[in-house]
Amino acid sequence: MARYVDLNADLGEEVTDDAALLTVVTSANVACGYHAGNAAIMRAVCEEAAERGVSVGAQVSYDDRENFGRVAREVPRDVLRDQVADQVGTLAAIASAAGTSVRYVKPHGALYHRVLDDADQAAAVLDGSGRLPVLGMPGALLRAAEAAGRAVLLEGFPDRGYGPDGRLLPRSEPGALLDDGTEIAAHAVELAPRVHSLCLHGDSPGAVDHARGVRRALEADGWVLRGL
């Protein structure tokens, strides 16, 4: 029986080679303008993704371009809900015009980590994203999504180090960011049986080469790659 896994990357952030990554990944987490990107970039990514059969997801963030969405912010639940809805709605309209659709939602940066524990902000993300499947790590957001009958997609990070609690190490700690392609590929093969999707950070040096190495390693290990 075939084993399936997805390979995703953060695209549309104006810091990586989107076109090259779209030849390797099977899902694209598209920045929706709040931490990076704009309508023209979203359109270009969605058009290329549609042409290549790559699934599109909404990468929603705090409204914080200055800090690339990587600083936690205190945002009231109703405001965050409306911001998430705005991001998803904007990308959905662009994706539709490009001949594809938004298949899932994934928080970005500080919001991603905040909703692992903050039930109120997790609820805002859910309320603002309709009935889209939710991609992330185990925590408050995925628990609430599952309780609401939403599809839940588990994610792993081959290019990041994990702590003993199963969470990602803070970027400031030693071992948090992996940069050896062989190590990243081996980590991907190790993580694949536990998750639905593997994420490679598109803003990291060597991201395209690392993605290619991960894909080769997964396929060599018998995995079939397909989008979310």
C-alpha positions as semicolon CSV with decimal commas, in nm:
position;residue;x (nm);y (nm);z (nm)
1;M;0,000;0,000;0,000
2;A;0,133;0,344;-0,094
3;R;0,241;0,583;0,178
4;Y;0,155;0,947;0,114
5;V;0,304;1,265;0,256
6;D;0,294;1,630;0,157
7;L;0,593;1,865;0,124
8;N;0,511;2,230;0,184
9;A;0,698;2,560;0,194
10;D;0,618;2,920;0,281
11;L;0,590;3,116;-0,044
12;G;0,504;3,467;-0,152
13;E;0,719;3,617;0,123
14;E;0,949;3,811;-0,114
15;V;1,259;3,641;0,030
16;T;1,292;3,318;-0,166
17;D;1,278;3,162;-0,511
18;D;0,907;3,086;-0,534
19;A;0,923;2,955;-0,890
20;A;1,200;2,706;-0,808
21;L;1,030;2,582;-0,492
22;L;0,706;2,529;-0,682
23;T;0,886;2,271;-0,896
24;V;0,958;2,065;-0,581
25;V;0,685;2,111;-0,318
26;T;0,333;1,973;-0,332
27;S;0,167;2,245;-0,122
28;A;0,235;2,619;-0,096
29;N;0,164;2,822;0,218
30;V;0,100;3,160;0,058
31;A;0,164;3,479;0,256
32;C;-0,156;3,683;0,253
33;G;-0,016;4,035;0,283
34;Y;-0,011;4,081;0,659
35;H;0,348;3,972;0,728
36;A;0,471;3,971;0,367
37;G;0,350;3,959;0,010
38;N;0,091;4,152;-0,188
39;A;-0,182;4,086;-0,440
40;A;0,055;4,065;-0,736
41;I;0,283;3,817;-0,560
42;M;-0,012;3,607;-0,443
43;R;-0,143;3,600;-0,798
44;A;0,192;3,489;-0,941
45;V;0,229;3,209;-0,685
46;C;-0,129;3,090;-0,733
47;E;-0,100;3,088;-1,112
48;E;0,222;2,885;-1,101
49;A;0,080;2,654;-0,836
50;A;-0,231;2,593;-1,046
51;E;-0,018;2,515;-1,350
52;R;0,195;2,266;-1,157
53;G;-0,084;2,105;-0,954
54;V;0,050;2,237;-0,624
55;S;-0,210;2,286;-0,350
56;V;-0,255;2,639;-0,211
57;G;-0,294;2,719;0,158
58;A;-0,355;3,051;0,335
59;Q;-0,061;3,144;0,558
60;V;-0,230;3,385;0,799
61;S;-0,039;3,612;1,033
62;Y;-0,051;3,898;1,275
63;D;-0,069;4,234;1,099
64;D;0,303;4,296;1,141
65;R;0,513;4,341;0,828
66;E;0,782;4,525;1,025
67;N;0,871;4,210;1,221
68;F;0,777;3,957;0,950
69;G;0,501;3,830;1,179
70;R;0,752;3,681;1,422
71;V;0,666;3,892;1,725
72;A;0,369;3,796;1,946
73;R;0,100;4,061;1,960
74;E;-0,197;4,120;2,186
75;V;-0,487;4,134;1,945
76;P;-0,851;4,116;2,061
77;R;-1,027;3,800;1,949
78;D;-1,277;3,974;1,723
79;V;-1,004;4,182;1,558
80;L;-0,785;3,878;1,496
81;R;-1,085;3,686;1,361
82;D;-1,157;3,964;1,111
83;Q;-0,789;3,988;1,012
84;V;-0,775;3,613;0,945
85;A;-1,099;3,633;0,747
86;D;-0,958;3,920;0,541
87;Q;-0,640;3,727;0,461
88;V;-0,823;3,406;0,370
89;G;-1,079;3,596;0,164
90;T;-0,816;3,790;-0,028
91;L;-0,618;3,480;-0,115
92;A;-0,933;3,282;-0,198
93;A;-1,040;3,541;-0,454
94;I;-0,694;3,552;-0,613
95;A;-0,665;3,172;-0,616
96;S;-1,006;3,137;-0,780
97;A;-0,909;3,381;-1,055
98;A;-0,591;3,176;-1,108
99;G;-0,790;2,856;-1,153
100;T;-0,730;2,699;-0,812
101;S;-0,863;2,724;-0,457
102;V;-0,745;2,761;-0,099
103;R;-0,725;2,409;0,045
104;Y;-0,619;2,476;0,407
105;V;-0,518;2,742;0,657
106;K;-0,188;2,763;0,847
107;P;-0,085;3,035;1,093
108;H;0,256;3,195;1,044
109;G;0,538;3,279;1,281
110;A;0,441;3,412;1,622
111;L;0,074;3,334;1,562
112;Y;0,162;2,971;1,480
113;H;0,330;2,929;1,817
114;R;0,076;3,137;2,010
115;V;-0,219;2,921;1,908
116;L;-0,046;2,607;2,036
117;D;-0,146;2,724;2,386
118;D;-0,379;3,024;2,358
119;A;-0,733;2,892;2,316
120;D;-0,879;3,239;2,261
121;Q;-0,650;3,323;1,970
122;A;-0,690;2,971;1,835
123;A;-1,066;3,027;1,830
124;A;-1,015;3,353;1,639
125;V;-0,813;3,171;1,372
126;L;-1,085;2,908;1,340
127;D;-1,369;3,159;1,333
128;G;-1,195;3,361;1,063
129;S;-1,113;3,071;0,832
130;G;-1,451;2,916;0,761
131;R;-1,438;2,537;0,736
132;L;-1,088;2,505;0,590
133;P;-0,870;2,217;0,710
134;V;-0,611;2,335;0,962
135;L;-0,239;2,263;0,926
136;G;-0,018;2,279;1,234
137;M;0,143;2,110;1,531
138;P;-0,047;1,949;1,823
139;G;-0,193;2,209;2,056
140;A;-0,494;2,428;2,126
141;L;-0,568;2,514;1,763
142;L;-0,577;2,156;1,638
143;R;-0,774;2,038;1,942
144;A;-1,036;2,307;1,884
145;A;-1,046;2,234;1,512
146;E;-1,100;1,864;1,574
147;A;-1,372;1,938;1,830
148;A;-1,546;2,155;1,571
149;G;-1,535;1,878;1,312
150;R;-1,266;2,047;1,104
151;A;-1,005;1,840;0,922
152;V;-0,673;1,846;1,109
153;L;-0,338;1,809;0,932
154;L;-0,025;1,742;1,137
155;E;0,298;1,913;1,034
156;G;0,667;1,843;1,091
157;F;0,977;2,055;1,026
158;P;1,282;1,876;0,886
159;D;1,495;2,192;0,896
160;R;1,422;2,274;1,260
161;G;1,538;2,125;1,588
162;Y;1,290;1,997;1,847
163;G;1,304;2,020;2,225
164;P;1,222;1,738;2,467
165;D;0,861;1,865;2,485
166;G;0,812;1,798;2,113
167;R;0,796;2,169;2,034
168;L;1,033;2,354;1,803
169;L;1,338;2,504;1,970
170;P;1,331;2,886;1,974
171;R;1,532;3,026;1,685
172;S;1,773;3,186;1,933
173;E;1,880;2,850;2,079
174;P;2,163;2,630;1,948
175;G;2,037;2,356;1,719
176;A;1,715;2,537;1,634
177;L;1,799;2,584;1,267
178;L;1,943;2,294;1,067
179;D;2,148;2,385;0,762
180;D;2,310;2,058;0,655
181;G;2,120;1,913;0,360
182;T;2,197;1,552;0,448
183;E;2,080;1,602;0,805
184;I;1,762;1,775;0,693
185;A;1,679;1,496;0,448
186;A;1,734;1,228;0,713
187;H;1,517;1,424;0,957
188;A;1,240;1,440;0,696
189;V;1,241;1,062;0,656
190;E;1,229;1,026;1,035
191;L;0,935;1,266;1,071
192;A;0,728;1,149;0,772
193;P;0,545;0,856;0,942
194;R;0,415;1,089;1,215
195;V;0,267;1,372;1,007
196;H;0,059;1,460;0,704
197;S;0,294;1,729;0,579
198;L;0,658;1,834;0,606
199;C;0,749;2,203;0,596
200;L;1,072;2,355;0,469
201;H;1,127;2,722;0,542
202;G;1,151;2,904;0,212
203;D;1,344;3,195;0,367
204;S;1,636;2,980;0,482
205;P;1,966;2,970;0,289
206;G;1,974;2,681;0,044
207;A;1,598;2,626;0,073
208;V;1,556;2,502;-0,285
209;D;1,845;2,257;-0,266
210;H;1,724;2,133;0,071
211;A;1,373;2,082;-0,068
212;R;1,510;1,881;-0,359
213;G;1,718;1,669;-0,124
214;V;1,422;1,605;0,104
215;R;1,203;1,505;-0,188
216;R;1,466;1,264;-0,319
217;A;1,512;1,110;0,027
218;L;1,139;1,066;0,080
219;E;1,084;0,907;-0,259
220;A;1,383;0,679;-0,206
221;D;1,224;0,569;0,121
222;G;0,902;0,475;-0,061
223;W;0,689;0,783;0,005
224;V;0,453;0,920;-0,259
225;L;0,433;1,298;-0,244
226;R;0,095;1,465;-0,297
227;G;-0,060;1,797;-0,201
228;L;-0,299;1,863;0,085
